[in-house]
Amino acid sequence: MQNKQELKSISVFIPLEKIEYNLSEIGFSINGTTTIVAEGKFWKKMLYVKDNERISISEEIGDAYPKDPIITICASKSTISKIIDGVKKV
């Protein structure tokens, strides 16, 4: 039986590299990267996977500063907590 999963989206003001490091520390690996256009802006979107859990990170491409990566998580409560705690520690 699979763990119940939830969907959570958070916006963070930390560098993407620190988020990626946090994800690798808890066992996620990158599955794909793409560029999308939404609301007249270009976004780099990355998908990370671990078993049946999925995390996507969207980061605006362009001159906007500060960068404001958006993390969307489809995972168990435990994984969501680990990611949020890891982001807070950075």
PyMOL Python script that loads the backbone (N, CA, C, O; Angstrom):
from pymol import cmd

cmd.read_pdbstr("""\
ATOM      1  N   MET A   1       0.832  -1.186   0.000  1.00  0.00           N
ATOM      2  CA  MET A   1       0.000   0.000   0.000  1.00  0.00           C
ATOM      3  C   MET A   1       0.872   1.243   0.000  1.00  0.00           C
ATOM      4  O   MET A   1       1.801   1.352   0.800  1.00  0.00           O
ATOM      5  N   GLN A   2       0.580   2.180  -0.890  1.00  0.00           N
ATOM      6  CA  GLN A   2       1.362   3.400  -0.987  1.00  0.00           C
ATOM      7  C   GLN A   2       0.928   4.389   0.086  1.00  0.00           C
ATOM      8  O   GLN A   2      -0.228   4.401   0.508  1.00  0.00           O
ATOM      9  N   ASN A   3       1.889   5.230   0.526  1.00  0.00           N
ATOM     10  CA  ASN A   3       1.561   6.287   1.469  1.00  0.00           C
ATOM     11  C   ASN A   3       0.667   7.318   0.797  1.00  0.00           C
ATOM     12  O   ASN A   3       0.809   7.606  -0.391  1.00  0.00           O
ATOM     13  N   LYS A   4      -0.248   7.861   1.570  1.00  0.00           N
ATOM     14  CA  LYS A   4      -1.122   8.916   1.055  1.00  0.00           C
ATOM     15  C   LYS A   4      -0.255  10.126   0.705  1.00  0.00           C
ATOM     16  O   LYS A   4       0.627  10.516   1.470  1.00  0.00           O
ATOM     17  N   GLN A   5      -0.521  10.708  -0.457  1.00  0.00           N
ATOM     18  CA  GLN A   5       0.263  11.856  -0.885  1.00  0.00           C
ATOM     19  C   GLN A   5      -0.582  13.117  -0.877  1.00  0.00           C
ATOM     20  O   GLN A   5      -1.805  13.068  -1.008  1.00  0.00           O
ATOM     21  N   GLU A   6       0.087  14.236  -0.721  1.00  0.00           N
ATOM     22  CA  GLU A   6      -0.556  15.539  -0.732  1.00  0.00           C
ATOM     23  C   GLU A   6       0.164  16.424  -1.734  1.00  0.00           C
ATOM     24  O   GLU A   6       1.283  16.132  -2.155  1.00  0.00           O
ATOM     25  N   LEU A   7      -0.493  17.504  -2.104  1.00  0.00           N
ATOM     26  CA  LEU A   7       0.094  18.482  -3.012  1.00  0.00           C
ATOM     27  C   LEU A   7       0.338  19.761  -2.242  1.00  0.00           C
ATOM     28  O   LEU A   7      -0.557  20.258  -1.558  1.00  0.00           O
ATOM     29  N   LYS A   8       1.544  20.300  -2.347  1.00  0.00           N
ATOM     30  CA  LYS A   8       1.919  21.513  -1.627  1.00  0.00           C
ATOM     31  C   LYS A   8       2.775  22.353  -2.550  1.00  0.00           C
ATOM     32  O   LYS A   8       3.665  21.835  -3.225  1.00  0.00           O
ATOM     33  N   SER A   9       2.509  23.648  -2.581  1.00  0.00           N
ATOM     34  CA  SER A   9       3.308  24.555  -3.393  1.00  0.00           C
ATOM     35  C   SER A   9       3.801  25.677  -2.495  1.00  0.00           C
ATOM     36  O   SER A   9       3.016  26.300  -1.780  1.00  0.00           O
ATOM     37  N   ILE A  10       5.115  25.932  -2.534  1.00  0.00           N
ATOM     38  CA  ILE A  10       5.693  27.001  -1.713  1.00  0.00           C
ATOM     39  C   ILE A  10       6.616  27.863  -2.566  1.00  0.00           C
ATOM     40  O   ILE A  10       7.235  27.386  -3.518  1.00  0.00           O
ATOM     41  N   SER A  11       6.693  29.117  -2.211  1.00  0.00           N
ATOM     42  CA  SER A  11       7.585  30.049  -2.877  1.00  0.00           C
ATOM     43  C   SER A  11       8.711  30.370  -1.898  1.00  0.00           C
ATOM     44  O   SER A  11       8.458  30.668  -0.731  1.00  0.00           O
ATOM     45  N   VAL A  12       9.941  30.312  -2.369  1.00  0.00           N
ATOM     46  CA  VAL A  12      11.083  30.520  -1.476  1.00  0.00           C
ATOM     47  C   VAL A  12      12.014  31.594  -2.036  1.00  0.00           C
ATOM     48  O   VAL A  12      12.062  31.829  -3.244  1.00  0.00           O
ATOM     49  N   PHE A  13      12.744  32.230  -1.145  1.00  0.00           N
ATOM     50  CA  PHE A  13      13.710  33.256  -1.545  1.00  0.00           C
ATOM     51  C   PHE A  13      15.132  32.788  -1.257  1.00  0.00           C
ATOM     52  O   PHE A  13      15.922  33.513  -0.652  1.00  0.00           O
ATOM     53  N   ILE A  14      15.447  31.587  -1.690  1.00  0.00           N
ATOM     54  CA  ILE A  14      16.804  31.073  -1.538  1.00  0.00           C
ATOM     55  C   ILE A  14      17.283  30.578  -2.892  1.00  0.00           C
ATOM     56  O   ILE A  14      16.461  30.263  -3.753  1.00  0.00           O
ATOM     57  N   PRO A  15      18.576  30.503  -3.100  1.00  0.00           N
ATOM     58  CA  PRO A  15      19.096  30.071  -4.396  1.00  0.00           C
ATOM     59  C   PRO A  15      18.671  28.640  -4.748  1.00  0.00           C
ATOM     60  O   PRO A  15      18.574  27.770  -3.882  1.00  0.00           O
ATOM     61  N   LEU A  16      18.426  28.431  -6.012  1.00  0.00           N
ATOM     62  CA  LEU A  16      18.020  27.130  -6.525  1.00  0.00           C
ATOM     63  C   LEU A  16      19.027  26.044  -6.154  1.00  0.00           C
ATOM     64  O   LEU A  16      18.634  24.913  -5.868  1.00  0.00           O
ATOM     65  N   GLU A  17      20.304  26.368  -6.155  1.00  0.00           N
ATOM     66  CA  GLU A  17      21.340  25.386  -5.851  1.00  0.00           C
ATOM     67  C   GLU A  17      21.153  24.786  -4.462  1.00  0.00           C
ATOM     68  O   GLU A  17      21.381  23.593  -4.263  1.00  0.00           O
ATOM     69  N   LYS A  18      20.740  25.609  -3.504  1.00  0.00           N
ATOM     70  CA  LYS A  18      20.534  25.115  -2.138  1.00  0.00           C
ATOM     71  C   LYS A  18      19.322  24.194  -2.066  1.00  0.00           C
ATOM     72  O   LYS A  18      19.327  23.218  -1.315  1.00  0.00           O
ATOM     73  N   ILE A  19      18.287  24.498  -2.840  1.00  0.00           N
ATOM     74  CA  ILE A  19      17.118  23.625  -2.895  1.00  0.00           C
ATOM     75  C   ILE A  19      17.517  22.277  -3.498  1.00  0.00           C
ATOM     76  O   ILE A  19      17.162  21.220  -2.975  1.00  0.00           O
ATOM     77  N   GLU A  20      18.262  22.333  -4.609  1.00  0.00           N
ATOM     78  CA  GLU A  20      18.692  21.099  -5.268  1.00  0.00           C
ATOM     79  C   GLU A  20      19.554  20.243  -4.345  1.00  0.00           C
ATOM     80  O   GLU A  20      19.421  19.020  -4.331  1.00  0.00           O
ATOM     81  N   TYR A  21      20.425  20.869  -3.583  1.00  0.00           N
ATOM     82  CA  TYR A  21      21.267  20.139  -2.637  1.00  0.00           C
ATOM     83  C   TYR A  21      20.402  19.445  -1.589  1.00  0.00           C
ATOM     84  O   TYR A  21      20.621  18.276  -1.272  1.00  0.00           O
ATOM     85  N   ASN A  22      19.417  20.172  -1.052  1.00  0.00           N
ATOM     86  CA  ASN A  22      18.501  19.615  -0.058  1.00  0.00           C
ATOM     87  C   ASN A  22      17.781  18.394  -0.622  1.00  0.00           C
ATOM     88  O   ASN A  22      17.659  17.378   0.063  1.00  0.00           O
ATOM     89  N   LEU A  23      17.305  18.481  -1.861  1.00  0.00           N
ATOM     90  CA  LEU A  23      16.600  17.355  -2.479  1.00  0.00           C
ATOM     91  C   LEU A  23      17.514  16.144  -2.650  1.00  0.00           C
ATOM     92  O   LEU A  23      17.095  15.013  -2.403  1.00  0.00           O
ATOM     93  N   SER A  24      18.753  16.371  -3.067  1.00  0.00           N
ATOM     94  CA  SER A  24      19.671  15.244  -3.245  1.00  0.00           C
ATOM     95  C   SER A  24      20.008  14.591  -1.904  1.00  0.00           C
ATOM     96  O   SER A  24      20.217  13.380  -1.838  1.00  0.00           O
ATOM     97  N   GLU A  25      20.062  15.383  -0.847  1.00  0.00           N
ATOM     98  CA  GLU A  25      20.352  14.850   0.480  1.00  0.00           C
ATOM     99  C   GLU A  25      19.275  13.877   0.957  1.00  0.00           C
ATOM    100  O   GLU A  25      19.574  12.949   1.710  1.00  0.00           O
ATOM    101  N   ILE A  26      18.019  14.077   0.527  1.00  0.00           N
ATOM    102  CA  ILE A  26      16.952  13.174   0.969  1.00  0.00           C
ATOM    103  C   ILE A  26      16.577  12.158  -0.113  1.00  0.00           C
ATOM    104  O   ILE A  26      15.545  11.493  -0.015  1.00  0.00           O
ATOM    105  N   GLY A  27      17.426  12.040  -1.154  1.00  0.00           N
ATOM    106  CA  GLY A  27      17.301  10.951  -2.101  1.00  0.00           C
ATOM    107  C   GLY A  27      16.586  11.234  -3.403  1.00  0.00           C
ATOM    108  O   GLY A  27      16.304  10.296  -4.149  1.00  0.00           O
ATOM    109  N   PHE A  28      16.281  12.478  -3.709  1.00  0.00           N
ATOM    110  CA  PHE A  28      15.633  12.801  -4.980  1.00  0.00           C
ATOM    111  C   PHE A  28      16.675  13.004  -6.066  1.00  0.00           C
ATOM    112  O   PHE A  28      17.776  13.487  -5.800  1.00  0.00           O
ATOM    113  N   SER A  29      16.325  12.634  -7.288  1.00  0.00           N
ATOM    114  CA  SER A  29      17.220  12.865  -8.419  1.00  0.00           C
ATOM    115  C   SER A  29      16.427  13.539  -9.537  1.00  0.00           C
ATOM    116  O   SER A  29      15.213  13.369  -9.655  1.00  0.00           O
ATOM    117  N   ILE A  30      17.147  14.306 -10.352  1.00  0.00           N
ATOM    118  CA  ILE A  30      16.482  15.041 -11.424  1.00  0.00           C
ATOM    119  C   ILE A  30      16.041  14.074 -12.514  1.00  0.00           C
ATOM    120  O   ILE A  30      16.778  13.162 -12.888  1.00  0.00           O
ATOM    121  N   ASN A  31      14.824  14.288 -13.019  1.00  0.00           N
ATOM    122  CA  ASN A  31      14.251  13.426 -14.040  1.00  0.00           C
ATOM    123  C   ASN A  31      14.130  14.149 -15.369  1.00  0.00           C
ATOM    124  O   ASN A  31      14.105  13.507 -16.419  1.00  0.00           O
ATOM    125  N   GLY A  32      14.055  15.468 -15.345  1.00  0.00           N
ATOM    126  CA  GLY A  32      13.934  16.225 -16.588  1.00  0.00           C
ATOM    127  C   GLY A  32      13.869  17.713 -16.344  1.00  0.00           C
ATOM    128  O   GLY A  32      13.533  18.168 -15.250  1.00  0.00           O
ATOM    129  N   THR A  33      14.197  18.470 -17.383  1.00  0.00           N
ATOM    130  CA  THR A  33      14.172  19.930 -17.343  1.00  0.00           C
ATOM    131  C   THR A  33      13.538  20.432 -18.627  1.00  0.00           C
ATOM    132  O   THR A  33      13.769  19.877 -19.701  1.00  0.00           O
ATOM    133  N   THR A  34      12.737  21.485 -18.512  1.00  0.00           N
ATOM    134  CA  THR A  34      12.123  22.085 -19.692  1.00  0.00           C
ATOM    135  C   THR A  34      11.961  23.577 -19.470  1.00  0.00           C
ATOM    136  O   THR A  34      12.058  24.060 -18.341  1.00  0.00           O
ATOM    137  N   THR A  35      11.718  24.298 -20.540  1.00  0.00           N
ATOM    138  CA  THR A  35      11.427  25.727 -20.457  1.00  0.00           C
ATOM    139  C   THR A  35       9.980  25.928 -20.871  1.00  0.00           C
ATOM    140  O   THR A  35       9.537  25.409 -21.895  1.00  0.00           O
ATOM    141  N   ILE A  36       9.243  26.693 -20.060  1.00  0.00           N
ATOM    142  CA  ILE A  36       7.846  26.984 -20.368  1.00  0.00           C
ATOM    143  C   ILE A  36       7.619  28.486 -20.371  1.00  0.00           C
ATOM    144  O   ILE A  36       8.411  29.245 -19.813  1.00  0.00           O
ATOM    145  N   VAL A  37       6.538  28.905 -21.002  1.00  0.00           N
ATOM    146  CA  VAL A  37       6.133  30.311 -20.999  1.00  0.00           C
ATOM    147  C   VAL A  37       4.780  30.389 -20.318  1.00  0.00           C
ATOM    148  O   VAL A  37       3.845  29.688 -20.706  1.00  0.00           O
ATOM    149  N   ALA A  38       4.671  31.234 -19.308  1.00  0.00           N
ATOM    150  CA  ALA A  38       3.411  31.433 -18.593  1.00  0.00           C
ATOM    151  C   ALA A  38       3.312  32.893 -18.184  1.00  0.00           C
ATOM    152  O   ALA A  38       4.265  33.463 -17.653  1.00  0.00           O
ATOM    153  N   GLU A  39       2.159  33.492 -18.432  1.00  0.00           N
ATOM    154  CA  GLU A  39       1.912  34.883 -18.066  1.00  0.00           C
ATOM    155  C   GLU A  39       2.993  35.814 -18.615  1.00  0.00           C
ATOM    156  O   GLU A  39       3.419  36.751 -17.939  1.00  0.00           O
ATOM    157  N   GLY A  40       3.426  35.550 -19.833  1.00  0.00           N
ATOM    158  CA  GLY A  40       4.412  36.410 -20.480  1.00  0.00           C
ATOM    159  C   GLY A  40       5.820  36.294 -19.929  1.00  0.00           C
ATOM    160  O   GLY A  40       6.672  37.128 -20.233  1.00  0.00           O
ATOM    161  N   LYS A  41       6.078  35.273 -19.125  1.00  0.00           N
ATOM    162  CA  LYS A  41       7.409  35.073 -18.550  1.00  0.00           C
ATOM    163  C   LYS A  41       7.920  33.698 -18.948  1.00  0.00           C
ATOM    164  O   LYS A  41       7.141  32.776 -19.189  1.00  0.00           O
ATOM    165  N   PHE A  42       9.235  33.576 -19.013  1.00  0.00           N
ATOM    166  CA  PHE A  42       9.866  32.288 -19.275  1.00  0.00           C
ATOM    167  C   PHE A  42      10.263  31.659 -17.942  1.00  0.00           C
ATOM    168  O   PHE A  42      10.774  32.337 -17.050  1.00  0.00           O
ATOM    169  N   TRP A  43      10.021  30.366 -17.821  1.00  0.00           N
ATOM    170  CA  TRP A  43      10.340  29.640 -16.603  1.00  0.00           C
ATOM    171  C   TRP A  43      11.147  28.387 -16.945  1.00  0.00           C
ATOM    172  O   TRP A  43      10.873  27.709 -17.935  1.00  0.00           O
ATOM    173  N   LYS A  44      12.131  28.097 -16.122  1.00  0.00           N
ATOM    174  CA  LYS A  44      12.849  26.829 -16.193  1.00  0.00           C
ATOM    175  C   LYS A  44      12.141  25.917 -15.201  1.00  0.00           C
ATOM    176  O   LYS A  44      12.012  26.264 -14.027  1.00  0.00           O
ATOM    177  N   LYS A  45      11.683  24.761 -15.654  1.00  0.00           N
ATOM    178  CA  LYS A  45      10.967  23.832 -14.789  1.00  0.00           C
ATOM    179  C   LYS A  45      11.733  22.518 -14.718  1.00  0.00           C
ATOM    180  O   LYS A  45      12.073  21.931 -15.745  1.00  0.00           O
ATOM    181  N   MET A  46      12.003  22.062 -13.496  1.00  0.00           N
ATOM    182  CA  MET A  46      12.759  20.841 -13.267  1.00  0.00           C
ATOM    183  C   MET A  46      11.902  19.846 -12.495  1.00  0.00           C
ATOM    184  O   MET A  46      11.178  20.228 -11.576  1.00  0.00           O
ATOM    185  N   LEU A  47      11.983  18.580 -12.864  1.00  0.00           N
ATOM    186  CA  LEU A  47      11.232  17.529 -12.181  1.00  0.00           C
ATOM    187  C   LEU A  47      12.199  16.612 -11.458  1.00  0.00           C
ATOM    188  O   LEU A  47      13.150  16.100 -12.050  1.00  0.00           O
ATOM    189  N   TYR A  48      11.946  16.409 -10.167  1.00  0.00           N
ATOM    190  CA  TYR A  48      12.736  15.501  -9.337  1.00  0.00           C
ATOM    191  C   TYR A  48      11.852  14.349  -8.903  1.00  0.00           C
ATOM    192  O   TYR A  48      10.671  14.547  -8.616  1.00  0.00           O
ATOM    193  N   VAL A  49      12.409  13.145  -8.850  1.00  0.00           N
ATOM    194  CA  VAL A  49      11.633  11.971  -8.466  1.00  0.00           C
ATOM    195  C   VAL A  49      12.370  11.139  -7.425  1.00  0.00           C
ATOM    196  O   VAL A  49      13.599  11.120  -7.347  1.00  0.00           O
ATOM    197  N   LYS A  50      11.555  10.453  -6.631  1.00  0.00           N
ATOM    198  CA  LYS A  50      12.056   9.453  -5.679  1.00  0.00           C
ATOM    199  C   LYS A  50      10.898   8.490  -5.479  1.00  0.00           C
ATOM    200  O   LYS A  50       9.881   8.850  -4.886  1.00  0.00           O
ATOM    201  N   ASP A  51      11.049   7.284  -5.965  1.00  0.00           N
ATOM    202  CA  ASP A  51       9.972   6.287  -5.925  1.00  0.00           C
ATOM    203  C   ASP A  51       8.726   6.865  -6.601  1.00  0.00           C
ATOM    204  O   ASP A  51       8.780   7.218  -7.779  1.00  0.00           O
ATOM    205  N   ASN A  52       7.612   6.968  -5.883  1.00  0.00           N
ATOM    206  CA  ASN A  52       6.386   7.486  -6.498  1.00  0.00           C
ATOM    207  C   ASN A  52       6.125   8.950  -6.140  1.00  0.00           C
ATOM    208  O   ASN A  52       5.043   9.471  -6.409  1.00  0.00           O
ATOM    209  N   GLU A  53       7.109   9.611  -5.535  1.00  0.00           N
ATOM    210  CA  GLU A  53       6.961  11.015  -5.164  1.00  0.00           C
ATOM    211  C   GLU A  53       7.569  11.909  -6.242  1.00  0.00           C
ATOM    212  O   GLU A  53       8.565  11.553  -6.872  1.00  0.00           O
ATOM    213  N   ARG A  54       6.957  13.068  -6.443  1.00  0.00           N
ATOM    214  CA  ARG A  54       7.392  14.000  -7.486  1.00  0.00           C
ATOM    215  C   ARG A  54       7.515  15.406  -6.906  1.00  0.00           C
ATOM    216  O   ARG A  54       6.694  15.841  -6.099  1.00  0.00           O
ATOM    217  N   ILE A  55       8.558  16.098  -7.337  1.00  0.00           N
ATOM    218  CA  ILE A  55       8.755  17.489  -6.948  1.00  0.00           C
ATOM    219  C   ILE A  55       9.125  18.259  -8.194  1.00  0.00           C
ATOM    220  O   ILE A  55      10.039  17.874  -8.923  1.00  0.00           O
ATOM    221  N   SER A  56       8.414  19.354  -8.442  1.00  0.00           N
ATOM    222  CA  SER A  56       8.805  20.215  -9.555  1.00  0.00           C
ATOM    223  C   SER A  56       9.217  21.560  -8.985  1.00  0.00           C
ATOM    224  O   SER A  56       8.629  22.061  -8.027  1.00  0.00           O
ATOM    225  N   ILE A  57      10.231  22.125  -9.592  1.00  0.00           N
ATOM    226  CA  ILE A  57      10.716  23.440  -9.203  1.00  0.00           C
ATOM    227  C   ILE A  57      10.663  24.321 -10.440  1.00  0.00           C
ATOM    228  O   ILE A  57      11.182  23.960 -11.496  1.00  0.00           O
ATOM    229  N   SER A  58      10.039  25.464 -10.298  1.00  0.00           N
ATOM    230  CA  SER A  58       9.963  26.428 -11.391  1.00  0.00           C
ATOM    231  C   SER A  58      10.741  27.664 -10.986  1.00  0.00           C
ATOM    232  O   SER A  58      10.541  28.205  -9.899  1.00  0.00           O
ATOM    233  N   GLU A  59      11.629  28.109 -11.863  1.00  0.00           N
ATOM    234  CA  GLU A  59      12.411  29.320 -11.595  1.00  0.00           C
ATOM    235  C   GLU A  59      12.289  30.234 -12.801  1.00  0.00           C
ATOM    236  O   GLU A  59      12.499  29.815 -13.939  1.00  0.00           O
ATOM    237  N   GLU A  60      11.947  31.496 -12.536  1.00  0.00           N
ATOM    238  CA  GLU A  60      11.799  32.453 -13.625  1.00  0.00           C
ATOM    239  C   GLU A  60      13.146  32.704 -14.290  1.00  0.00           C
ATOM    240  O   GLU A  60      14.163  32.879 -13.618  1.00  0.00           O
ATOM    241  N   ILE A  61      13.138  32.718 -15.617  1.00  0.00           N
ATOM    242  CA  ILE A  61      14.338  33.001 -16.391  1.00  0.00           C
ATOM    243  C   ILE A  61      14.269  34.468 -16.797  1.00  0.00           C
ATOM    244  O   ILE A  61      13.247  34.928 -17.306  1.00  0.00           O
ATOM    245  N   GLY A  62      15.326  35.181 -16.577  1.00  0.00           N
ATOM    246  CA  GLY A  62      15.344  36.583 -16.984  1.00  0.00           C
ATOM    247  C   GLY A  62      16.092  37.431 -15.980  1.00  0.00           C
ATOM    248  O   GLY A  62      16.862  36.935 -15.158  1.00  0.00           O
ATOM    249  N   ASP A  63      15.841  38.732 -16.074  1.00  0.00           N
ATOM    250  CA  ASP A  63      16.573  39.688 -15.262  1.00  0.00           C
ATOM    251  C   ASP A  63      15.938  39.947 -13.903  1.00  0.00           C
ATOM    252  O   ASP A  63      16.471  40.729 -13.116  1.00  0.00           O
ATOM    253  N   ALA A  64      14.816  39.309 -13.613  1.00  0.00           N
ATOM    254  CA  ALA A  64      14.131  39.553 -12.347  1.00  0.00           C
ATOM    255  C   ALA A  64      15.038  39.180 -11.172  1.00  0.00           C
ATOM    256  O   ALA A  64      15.692  38.137 -11.174  1.00  0.00           O
ATOM    257  N   TYR A  65      15.059  40.055 -10.178  1.00  0.00           N
ATOM    258  CA  TYR A  65      15.827  39.776  -8.970  1.00  0.00           C
ATOM    259  C   TYR A  65      15.069  40.339  -7.785  1.00  0.00           C
ATOM    260  O   TYR A  65      14.578  41.461  -7.904  1.00  0.00           O
ATOM    261  N   PRO A  66      14.929  39.679  -6.676  1.00  0.00           N
ATOM    262  CA  PRO A  66      15.530  38.375  -6.442  1.00  0.00           C
ATOM    263  C   PRO A  66      14.748  37.269  -7.123  1.00  0.00           C
ATOM    264  O   PRO A  66      13.550  37.401  -7.372  1.00  0.00           O
ATOM    265  N   LYS A  67      15.432  36.186  -7.418  1.00  0.00           N
ATOM    266  CA  LYS A  67      14.780  35.014  -7.985  1.00  0.00           C
ATOM    267  C   LYS A  67      13.854  34.434  -6.912  1.00  0.00           C
ATOM    268  O   LYS A  67      14.157  34.482  -5.720  1.00  0.00           O
ATOM    269  N   ASP A  68      12.761  33.907  -7.345  1.00  0.00           N
ATOM    270  CA  ASP A  68      11.756  33.397  -6.424  1.00  0.00           C
ATOM    271  C   ASP A  68      11.321  32.010  -6.873  1.00  0.00           C
ATOM    272  O   ASP A  68      10.220  31.855  -7.403  1.00  0.00           O
ATOM    273  N   PRO A  69      12.177  30.979  -6.668  1.00  0.00           N
ATOM    274  CA  PRO A  69      11.787  29.638  -7.110  1.00  0.00           C
ATOM    275  C   PRO A  69      10.495  29.191  -6.442  1.00  0.00           C
ATOM    276  O   PRO A  69      10.246  29.502  -5.277  1.00  0.00           O
ATOM    277  N   ILE A  70       9.684  28.466  -7.185  1.00  0.00           N
ATOM    278  CA  ILE A  70       8.452  27.909  -6.659  1.00  0.00           C
ATOM    279  C   ILE A  70       8.598  26.394  -6.660  1.00  0.00           C
ATOM    280  O   ILE A  70       8.892  25.790  -7.692  1.00  0.00           O
ATOM    281  N   ILE A  71       8.391  25.785  -5.499  1.00  0.00           N
ATOM    282  CA  ILE A  71       8.512  24.343  -5.357  1.00  0.00           C
ATOM    283  C   ILE A  71       7.105  23.766  -5.250  1.00  0.00           C
ATOM    284  O   ILE A  71       6.330  24.174  -4.385  1.00  0.00           O
ATOM    285  N   THR A  72       6.776  22.826  -6.120  1.00  0.00           N
ATOM    286  CA  THR A  72       5.498  22.125  -6.036  1.00  0.00           C
ATOM    287  C   THR A  72       5.789  20.667  -5.723  1.00  0.00           C
ATOM    288  O   THR A  72       6.519  19.998  -6.455  1.00  0.00           O
ATOM    289  N   ILE A  73       5.216  20.181  -4.635  1.00  0.00           N
ATOM    290  CA  ILE A  73       5.535  18.857  -4.125  1.00  0.00           C
ATOM    291  C   ILE A  73       4.290  17.973  -4.159  1.00  0.00           C
ATOM    292  O   ILE A  73       3.230  18.364  -3.670  1.00  0.00           O
ATOM    293  N   CYS A  74       4.425  16.800  -4.730  1.00  0.00           N
ATOM    294  CA  CYS A  74       3.387  15.773  -4.636  1.00  0.00           C
ATOM    295  C   CYS A  74       4.052  14.604  -3.925  1.00  0.00           C
ATOM    296  O   CYS A  74       4.730  13.785  -4.546  1.00  0.00           O
ATOM    297  N   ALA A  75       3.847  14.540  -2.609  1.00  0.00           N
ATOM    298  CA  ALA A  75       4.592  13.575  -1.810  1.00  0.00           C
ATOM    299  C   ALA A  75       3.861  13.317  -0.494  1.00  0.00           C
ATOM    300  O   ALA A  75       2.808  13.893  -0.223  1.00  0.00           O
ATOM    301  N   SER A  76       4.445  12.445   0.304  1.00  0.00           N
ATOM    302  CA  SER A  76       3.888  12.148   1.620  1.00  0.00           C
ATOM    303  C   SER A  76       4.104  13.333   2.555  1.00  0.00           C
ATOM    304  O   SER A  76       4.946  14.193   2.296  1.00  0.00           O
ATOM    305  N   LYS A  77       3.337  13.373   3.645  1.00  0.00           N
ATOM    306  CA  LYS A  77       3.504  14.439   4.642  1.00  0.00           C
ATOM    307  C   LYS A  77       4.932  14.471   5.171  1.00  0.00           C
ATOM    308  O   LYS A  77       5.494  15.541   5.402  1.00  0.00           O
ATOM    309  N   SER A  78       5.513  13.291   5.359  1.00  0.00           N
ATOM    310  CA  SER A  78       6.877  13.195   5.874  1.00  0.00           C
ATOM    311  C   SER A  78       7.880  13.862   4.932  1.00  0.00           C
ATOM    312  O   SER A  78       8.748  14.615   5.374  1.00  0.00           O
ATOM    313  N   THR A  79       7.759  13.583   3.634  1.00  0.00           N
ATOM    314  CA  THR A  79       8.668  14.181   2.657  1.00  0.00           C
ATOM    315  C   THR A  79       8.456  15.682   2.581  1.00  0.00           C
ATOM    316  O   THR A  79       9.424  16.442   2.528  1.00  0.00           O
ATOM    317  N   ILE A  80       7.207  16.119   2.576  1.00  0.00           N
ATOM    318  CA  ILE A  80       6.909  17.556   2.527  1.00  0.00           C
ATOM    319  C   ILE A  80       7.549  18.248   3.725  1.00  0.00           C
ATOM    320  O   ILE A  80       8.156  19.308   3.570  1.00  0.00           O
ATOM    321  N   SER A  81       7.426  17.673   4.908  1.00  0.00           N
ATOM    322  CA  SER A  81       8.027  18.253   6.113  1.00  0.00           C
ATOM    323  C   SER A  81       9.537  18.342   6.003  1.00  0.00           C
ATOM    324  O   SER A  81      10.132  19.355   6.371  1.00  0.00           O
ATOM    325  N   LYS A  82      10.168  17.274   5.492  1.00  0.00           N
ATOM    326  CA  LYS A  82      11.633  17.275   5.342  1.00  0.00           C
ATOM    327  C   LYS A  82      12.086  18.383   4.404  1.00  0.00           C
ATOM    328  O   LYS A  82      13.080  19.059   4.667  1.00  0.00           O
ATOM    329  N   ILE A  83      11.352  18.567   3.305  1.00  0.00           N
ATOM    330  CA  ILE A  83      11.740  19.598   2.339  1.00  0.00           C
ATOM    331  C   ILE A  83      11.551  20.986   2.923  1.00  0.00           C
ATOM    332  O   ILE A  83      12.430  21.838   2.794  1.00  0.00           O
ATOM    333  N   ILE A  84      10.427  21.219   3.558  1.00  0.00           N
ATOM    334  CA  ILE A  84      10.179  22.532   4.153  1.00  0.00           C
ATOM    335  C   ILE A  84      11.180  22.823   5.256  1.00  0.00           C
ATOM    336  O   ILE A  84      11.690  23.940   5.338  1.00  0.00           O
ATOM    337  N   ASP A  85      11.479  21.840   6.115  1.00  0.00           N
ATOM    338  CA  ASP A  85      12.478  22.028   7.153  1.00  0.00           C
ATOM    339  C   ASP A  85      13.847  22.300   6.559  1.00  0.00           C
ATOM    340  O   ASP A  85      14.582  23.153   7.055  1.00  0.00           O
ATOM    341  N   GLY A  86      14.197  21.577   5.493  1.00  0.00           N
ATOM    342  CA  GLY A  86      15.482  21.784   4.833  1.00  0.00           C
ATOM    343  C   GLY A  86      15.602  23.168   4.223  1.00  0.00           C
ATOM    344  O   GLY A  86      16.670  23.779   4.266  1.00  0.00           O
ATOM    345  N   VAL A  87      14.514  23.666   3.654  1.00  0.00           N
ATOM    346  CA  VAL A  87      14.510  25.011   3.065  1.00  0.00           C
ATOM    347  C   VAL A  87      14.662  26.060   4.156  1.00  0.00           C
ATOM    348  O   VAL A  87      15.366  27.051   3.964  1.00  0.00           O
ATOM    349  N   LYS A  88      14.017  25.860   5.287  1.00  0.00           N
ATOM    350  CA  LYS A  88      14.100  26.826   6.389  1.00  0.00           C
ATOM    351  C   LYS A  88      15.503  26.902   6.962  1.00  0.00           C
ATOM    352  O   LYS A  88      15.932  27.966   7.408  1.00  0.00           O
ATOM    353  N   LYS A  89      16.226  25.783   6.957  1.00  0.00           N
ATOM    354  CA  LYS A  89      17.572  25.742   7.546  1.00  0.00           C
ATOM    355  C   LYS A  89      18.605  26.437   6.667  1.00  0.00           C
ATOM    356  O   LYS A  89      19.662  26.842   7.151  1.00  0.00           O
ATOM    357  N   VAL A  90      18.308  26.574   5.400  1.00  0.00           N
ATOM    358  CA  VAL A  90      19.286  27.111   4.458  1.00  0.00           C
ATOM    359  C   VAL A  90      19.485  28.578   4.678  1.00  0.00           C
ATOM    360  O   VAL A  90      20.277  29.206   3.974  1.00  0.00           O
TER     361      VAL A  90
END
""", "prot")
cmd.dss("prot")
cmd.show_as("cartoon", "prot")
cmd.util.cbc("prot")
cmd.orient("prot")
